[in-house]
Amino acid sequence: MKKYLAIILLIVVLLSACKKEVKSTPLQETVQELTPEVEEVAEAVPAVKESAPASSFDNVKDAFAYGRPMKCTMMIENVQSTMWIEGESKYASESTVQGMKSHMLFLKPMVYTWSDQTPQGLKFNVDTIQQQVQPQGVQVAPSDPGEIERISSDVNCVPMAAPAGTFTVPNKEFLNMEDLVAQMMKDVPQQ
Protein backbone atom coordinates (compact mmCIF):
# COMPACT_ATOMS: atom_id res chain seq x y z
CA MET A 1 0.00 0.00 0.00
CA LYS A 2 2.85 2.39 0.88
CA LYS A 3 4.41 1.56 -2.47
CA TYR A 4 1.25 2.72 -4.35
CA LEU A 5 0.99 5.86 -2.26
CA ALA A 6 4.59 6.76 -3.07
CA ILE A 7 3.95 6.23 -6.82
CA ILE A 8 0.84 8.44 -6.73
CA LEU A 9 2.74 11.14 -4.84
CA LEU A 10 5.58 10.96 -7.38
CA ILE A 11 3.11 11.33 -10.29
CA VAL A 12 1.50 14.39 -8.67
CA VAL A 13 4.91 16.03 -8.15
CA LEU A 14 5.99 15.31 -11.74
CA LEU A 15 2.73 16.65 -13.18
CA SER A 16 3.05 19.87 -11.18
CA ALA A 17 6.59 20.34 -12.39
CA CYS A 18 5.55 19.80 -16.00
CA LYS A 19 2.77 22.37 -15.83
CA LYS A 20 3.37 25.15 -18.35
CA GLU A 21 2.07 28.66 -18.23
CA VAL A 22 -0.68 28.98 -20.83
CA LYS A 23 -0.73 32.15 -22.89
CA SER A 24 -3.97 33.77 -24.01
CA THR A 25 -5.04 33.06 -27.56
CA PRO A 26 -6.35 35.82 -29.85
CA LEU A 27 -9.86 34.33 -29.47
CA GLN A 28 -9.69 34.50 -25.67
CA GLU A 29 -8.51 38.12 -25.87
CA THR A 30 -11.42 39.00 -28.20
CA VAL A 31 -13.90 37.37 -25.80
CA GLN A 32 -12.46 39.35 -22.90
CA GLU A 33 -12.73 42.60 -24.91
CA LEU A 34 -16.36 41.93 -25.90
CA THR A 35 -17.57 40.82 -22.46
CA PRO A 36 -18.47 44.36 -21.25
CA GLU A 37 -20.41 45.04 -24.48
CA VAL A 38 -22.30 41.74 -24.20
CA GLU A 39 -23.23 42.54 -20.59
CA GLU A 40 -24.50 45.98 -21.71
CA VAL A 41 -26.72 44.38 -24.38
CA ALA A 42 -27.99 41.80 -21.86
CA GLU A 43 -29.03 44.61 -19.50
CA ALA A 44 -30.98 46.29 -22.33
CA VAL A 45 -32.99 43.15 -23.17
CA PRO A 46 -35.61 43.60 -20.40
CA ALA A 47 -36.36 47.12 -21.71
CA VAL A 48 -36.92 45.75 -25.22
CA LYS A 49 -39.06 42.94 -23.82
CA GLU A 50 -41.30 45.44 -21.98
CA SER A 51 -41.96 47.44 -25.14
CA ALA A 52 -42.69 44.36 -27.29
CA PRO A 53 -46.30 43.80 -28.38
CA ALA A 54 -48.51 42.04 -25.87
CA SER A 55 -49.05 38.34 -26.34
CA SER A 56 -52.31 38.35 -24.39
CA PHE A 57 -55.26 40.64 -24.86
CA ASP A 58 -58.28 41.77 -22.90
CA ASN A 59 -60.37 42.60 -25.97
CA VAL A 60 -61.52 40.51 -28.90
CA LYS A 61 -60.71 43.01 -31.66
CA ASP A 62 -57.00 42.92 -30.83
CA ALA A 63 -57.07 39.11 -30.73
CA PHE A 64 -58.62 39.02 -34.22
CA ALA A 65 -56.00 41.46 -35.50
CA TYR A 66 -53.04 39.67 -33.86
CA GLY A 67 -52.49 37.38 -36.85
CA ARG A 68 -51.81 34.21 -34.88
CA PRO A 69 -54.12 31.50 -33.50
CA MET A 70 -55.71 32.67 -30.25
CA LYS A 71 -57.79 31.18 -27.47
CA CYS A 72 -60.15 33.62 -25.80
CA THR A 73 -62.34 33.14 -22.77
CA MET A 74 -65.09 35.68 -22.21
CA MET A 75 -68.59 36.37 -21.04
CA ILE A 76 -71.07 36.95 -23.86
CA GLU A 77 -74.40 38.19 -22.53
CA ASN A 78 -73.75 36.54 -19.14
CA VAL A 79 -72.69 33.20 -20.66
CA GLN A 80 -69.12 31.90 -20.25
CA SER A 81 -67.67 31.22 -23.71
CA THR A 82 -64.42 29.99 -25.19
CA MET A 83 -63.47 31.18 -28.66
CA TRP A 84 -60.72 29.88 -30.93
CA ILE A 85 -59.63 32.51 -33.46
CA GLU A 86 -57.63 32.03 -36.64
CA GLY A 87 -58.38 35.38 -38.24
CA GLU A 88 -61.54 37.30 -39.08
CA SER A 89 -62.76 34.65 -41.50
CA LYS A 90 -62.24 31.55 -39.34
CA TYR A 91 -63.20 31.11 -35.71
CA ALA A 92 -65.20 28.85 -33.43
CA SER A 93 -66.85 29.25 -30.06
CA GLU A 94 -68.25 26.99 -27.39
CA SER A 95 -70.65 27.93 -24.58
CA THR A 96 -72.61 26.08 -21.95
CA VAL A 97 -76.10 27.30 -21.06
CA GLN A 98 -78.15 25.42 -18.45
CA GLY A 99 -75.93 22.37 -18.84
CA MET A 100 -76.25 22.30 -22.64
CA LYS A 101 -73.05 22.79 -24.63
CA SER A 102 -73.53 24.80 -27.82
CA HIS A 103 -71.09 25.48 -30.63
CA MET A 104 -70.68 28.08 -33.35
CA LEU A 105 -68.27 27.72 -36.27
CA PHE A 106 -67.60 30.62 -38.62
CA LEU A 107 -65.94 29.73 -41.93
CA LYS A 108 -66.58 32.88 -43.92
CA PRO A 109 -69.24 33.39 -45.18
CA MET A 110 -70.90 30.36 -43.52
CA VAL A 111 -71.94 30.03 -39.87
CA TYR A 112 -72.78 26.67 -38.33
CA THR A 113 -74.47 26.39 -34.91
CA TRP A 114 -75.32 23.19 -33.03
CA SER A 115 -75.64 21.59 -29.64
CA ASP A 116 -74.15 18.31 -28.46
CA GLN A 117 -77.61 17.21 -27.28
CA THR A 118 -79.48 17.67 -30.59
CA PRO A 119 -79.17 15.74 -33.87
CA GLN A 120 -79.56 18.87 -36.04
CA GLY A 121 -77.92 22.24 -36.28
CA LEU A 122 -78.45 25.43 -38.25
CA LYS A 123 -76.31 26.90 -40.99
CA PHE A 124 -76.51 30.19 -42.82
CA ASN A 125 -74.59 32.50 -45.09
CA VAL A 126 -73.89 35.68 -43.12
CA ASP A 127 -74.26 37.98 -46.12
CA THR A 128 -77.53 36.44 -47.30
CA ILE A 129 -79.18 36.14 -43.89
CA GLN A 130 -78.37 39.74 -42.97
CA GLN A 131 -80.19 40.93 -46.11
CA GLN A 132 -83.18 38.72 -45.29
CA VAL A 133 -83.69 39.64 -41.65
CA GLN A 134 -82.36 43.19 -41.40
CA PRO A 135 -85.57 44.82 -42.72
CA GLN A 136 -87.50 43.02 -39.96
CA GLY A 137 -85.04 44.12 -37.24
CA VAL A 138 -84.03 40.56 -36.41
CA GLN A 139 -80.52 39.97 -35.02
CA VAL A 140 -78.50 36.89 -35.97
CA ALA A 141 -75.47 35.51 -34.16
CA PRO A 142 -72.68 38.08 -34.36
CA SER A 143 -69.96 37.30 -36.86
CA ASP A 144 -68.21 40.67 -36.92
CA PRO A 145 -65.28 41.11 -34.47
CA GLY A 146 -66.54 44.59 -33.56
CA GLU A 147 -69.98 43.23 -32.66
CA ILE A 148 -68.44 40.37 -30.66
CA GLU A 149 -66.30 42.94 -28.84
CA ARG A 150 -69.38 45.06 -28.07
CA ILE A 151 -71.33 42.23 -26.43
CA SER A 152 -68.42 40.53 -24.61
CA SER A 153 -66.87 41.19 -21.21
CA ASP A 154 -64.16 39.70 -19.00
CA VAL A 155 -62.11 38.88 -22.11
CA ASN A 156 -58.79 37.07 -21.82
CA CYS A 157 -57.05 36.01 -25.04
CA VAL A 158 -53.72 34.19 -25.32
CA PRO A 159 -51.84 32.79 -28.32
CA MET A 160 -52.75 29.13 -28.61
CA ALA A 161 -53.59 26.80 -31.47
CA ALA A 162 -57.06 25.28 -31.48
CA PRO A 163 -57.46 21.58 -30.74
CA ALA A 164 -57.65 19.28 -33.76
CA GLY A 165 -61.10 19.24 -35.33
CA THR A 166 -62.18 22.63 -33.97
CA PHE A 167 -62.70 24.04 -37.47
CA THR A 168 -64.34 20.94 -38.92
CA VAL A 169 -68.08 20.95 -39.56
CA PRO A 170 -69.47 18.01 -37.57
CA ASN A 171 -71.31 15.14 -39.19
CA LYS A 172 -74.82 16.41 -38.38
CA GLU A 173 -77.79 17.47 -40.41
CA PHE A 174 -77.76 21.26 -40.74
CA LEU A 175 -80.99 23.06 -41.56
CA ASN A 176 -80.52 26.02 -43.87
CA MET A 177 -81.66 29.07 -41.89
CA GLU A 178 -82.05 31.17 -45.04
CA ASP A 179 -84.65 28.68 -46.32
CA LEU A 180 -86.44 28.72 -42.96
CA VAL A 181 -86.52 32.54 -42.91
CA ALA A 182 -87.73 32.68 -46.51
CA GLN A 183 -90.55 30.23 -45.66
CA MET A 184 -91.54 32.24 -42.59
CA MET A 185 -91.61 35.45 -44.63
CA LYS A 186 -93.94 33.82 -47.15
CA ASP A 187 -96.29 32.82 -44.33
CA VAL A 188 -96.43 36.36 -42.89
CA PRO A 189 -99.45 38.26 -44.22
CA GLN A 190 -98.43 41.24 -46.35
CA GLN A 191 -99.69 44.62 -45.18
C-alpha distance (Angstrom), angle and dihedral (degrees) to the residues before:
residue distance angle dihedral
M1 . . .
K2 3.82 . .
K3 3.78 88.1 .
Y4 3.85 91.6 57.8
L5 3.78 92.1 45.5
A6 3.80 90.7 53.0
I7 3.83 91.1 50.1
I8 3.81 92.0 49.9
L9 3.81 90.9 48.3
L10 3.81 90.4 49.4
I11 3.84 91.2 51.0
V12 3.82 91.6 50.5
V13 3.82 91.5 50.3
L14 3.81 92.4 47.8
L15 3.80 92.7 48.2
S16 3.80 91.7 50.6
A17 3.77 90.9 50.3
C18 3.80 91.7 49.9
K19 3.79 93.4 51.7
K20 3.80 110.5 119.7
E21 3.74 127.4 -156.2
V22 3.80 108.0 -106.4
K23 3.78 116.9 -138.1
S24 3.79 121.9 -144.8
T25 3.77 116.1 -99.5
P26 3.82 121.6 -135.9
L27 3.83 88.5 -107.3
Q28 3.82 92.3 54.5
E29 3.81 90.1 48.7
T30 3.83 90.9 51.0
V31 3.81 90.8 50.1
Q32 3.79 90.6 50.8
E33 3.83 90.8 49.7
L34 3.82 93.1 49.3
T35 3.81 96.8 44.8
P36 3.85 95.3 88.2
E37 3.83 90.8 49.0
V38 3.81 92.1 49.0
E39 3.81 90.4 50.2
E40 3.83 89.7 50.7
V41 3.83 91.2 52.5
A42 3.82 90.8 46.5
E43 3.82 90.0 54.5
A44 3.83 90.4 52.0
V45 3.83 94.0 53.0
P46 3.84 95.7 81.8
A47 3.83 89.7 54.6
V48 3.82 90.9 52.4
K49 3.80 90.4 46.0
E50 3.83 91.5 53.6
S51 3.80 92.6 53.0
A52 3.83 94.4 46.4
P53 3.81 117.4 109.1
A54 3.78 115.7 -83.8
S55 3.77 117.2 -98.3
S56 3.80 93.1 -157.0
F57 3.77 127.7 50.4
D58 3.77 138.2 -161.1
N59 3.80 95.0 -154.3
V60 3.78 132.3 58.8
K61 3.81 97.8 -135.2
D62 3.81 91.9 62.5
A63 3.81 90.6 47.1
F64 3.82 90.4 53.4
A65 3.81 90.7 48.4
Y66 3.83 95.0 45.7
G67 3.81 93.2 88.5
R68 3.79 96.9 -138.7
P69 3.81 132.3 88.1
M70 3.80 110.1 -80.3
K71 3.78 137.5 -170.6
C72 3.79 114.4 -149.8
T73 3.76 129.3 -173.5
M74 3.79 117.1 -164.4
M75 3.76 147.7 143.8
I76 3.81 113.9 -104.5
E77 3.79 111.3 -170.5
N78 3.84 91.1 -25.4
V79 3.82 93.9 -47.7
Q80 3.82 121.0 115.3
S81 3.81 108.6 -124.5
T82 3.78 137.8 179.4
M83 3.79 118.1 -151.5
W84 3.80 128.4 -168.2
I85 3.81 111.6 -156.7
E86 3.79 128.4 -164.0
G87 3.79 97.9 164.9
E88 3.79 135.0 -53.4
S89 3.79 93.1 -62.7
K90 3.81 99.5 48.0
Y91 3.78 127.2 45.7
A92 3.78 141.4 124.5
S93 3.78 134.9 -156.1
E94 3.77 137.0 -164.4
S95 3.81 127.5 -161.9
T96 3.77 136.2 171.8
V97 3.80 118.9 -142.4
Q98 3.81 119.7 178.8
G99 3.80 90.6 -18.2
M100 3.82 93.8 -51.0
K101 3.80 116.6 117.6
S102 3.79 113.7 -143.6
H103 3.78 129.7 -172.3
M104 3.78 136.7 -157.5
L105 3.81 123.8 -167.8
F106 3.80 121.1 -170.7
L107 3.80 115.9 -163.8
K108 3.78 100.8 164.4
P109 2.99 120.8 -79.4
M110 3.82 93.9 7.4
V111 3.81 127.1 74.1
Y112 3.80 121.9 -165.1
T113 3.82 121.8 -167.8
W114 3.81 126.9 -177.4
S115 3.76 145.2 146.8
D116 3.79 127.9 -130.0
Q117 3.81 89.4 -127.9
T118 3.83 98.2 55.4
P119 3.82 130.0 67.9
Q120 3.83 93.8 -141.1
G121 3.75 136.4 53.3
L122 3.79 136.7 -174.7
K123 3.77 128.8 -110.4
F124 3.77 131.5 -173.5
N125 3.77 143.2 166.0
V126 3.81 107.0 -113.9
D127 3.80 94.4 -144.3
T128 3.80 94.9 48.0
I129 3.80 97.3 42.8
Q130 3.81 92.7 49.2
Q131 3.82 89.8 56.2
Q132 3.81 90.9 48.4
V133 3.79 99.8 48.5
Q134 3.79 104.0 28.0
P135 3.83 94.8 81.9
Q136 3.82 88.5 55.2
G137 3.83 93.0 48.9
V138 3.80 93.2 -117.7
Q139 3.82 118.0 151.9
V140 3.80 121.5 -143.0
A141 3.79 127.0 -162.7
P142 3.80 108.5 -63.7
S143 3.78 114.9 -103.6
D144 3.79 99.1 167.2
P145 3.84 116.3 92.0
G146 3.81 90.4 -136.6
E147 3.81 91.7 54.6
I148 3.81 91.5 46.2
E149 3.81 88.4 50.5
R150 3.82 91.0 50.5
I151 3.82 94.9 53.9
S152 3.82 98.4 38.1
S153 3.79 131.2 86.1
D154 3.81 137.9 176.5
V155 3.81 89.7 35.8
N156 3.80 120.7 -177.7
C157 3.81 117.8 173.7
V158 3.80 126.4 179.8
P159 3.81 131.8 175.3
M160 3.79 107.2 -95.0
A161 3.78 135.0 137.9
A162 3.79 116.8 -117.1
P163 3.80 119.0 -109.4
A164 3.80 116.2 -95.4
G165 3.79 112.4 -80.2
T166 3.81 95.7 23.1
F167 3.81 92.3 119.9
T168 3.80 96.1 41.5
V169 3.80 119.3 105.9
P170 3.81 105.6 -122.8
N171 3.77 122.6 -119.9
K172 3.83 95.9 -99.2
E173 3.75 135.0 118.0
F174 3.80 108.8 -96.7
L175 3.79 119.1 -158.5
N176 3.78 113.5 -143.0
M177 3.81 105.9 -118.1
E178 3.81 92.5 -161.6
D179 3.82 89.3 60.6
L180 3.82 91.0 47.4
V181 3.82 91.8 50.0
A182 3.81 91.8 46.6
Q183 3.83 89.9 51.4
M184 3.80 91.8 48.6
M185 3.80 91.1 49.7
K186 3.80 90.3 52.9
D187 3.80 90.2 52.6
V188 3.82 93.4 51.2
P189 3.81 111.0 94.8
Q190 3.80 112.0 -115.3
Q191 3.79 116.0 -121.6
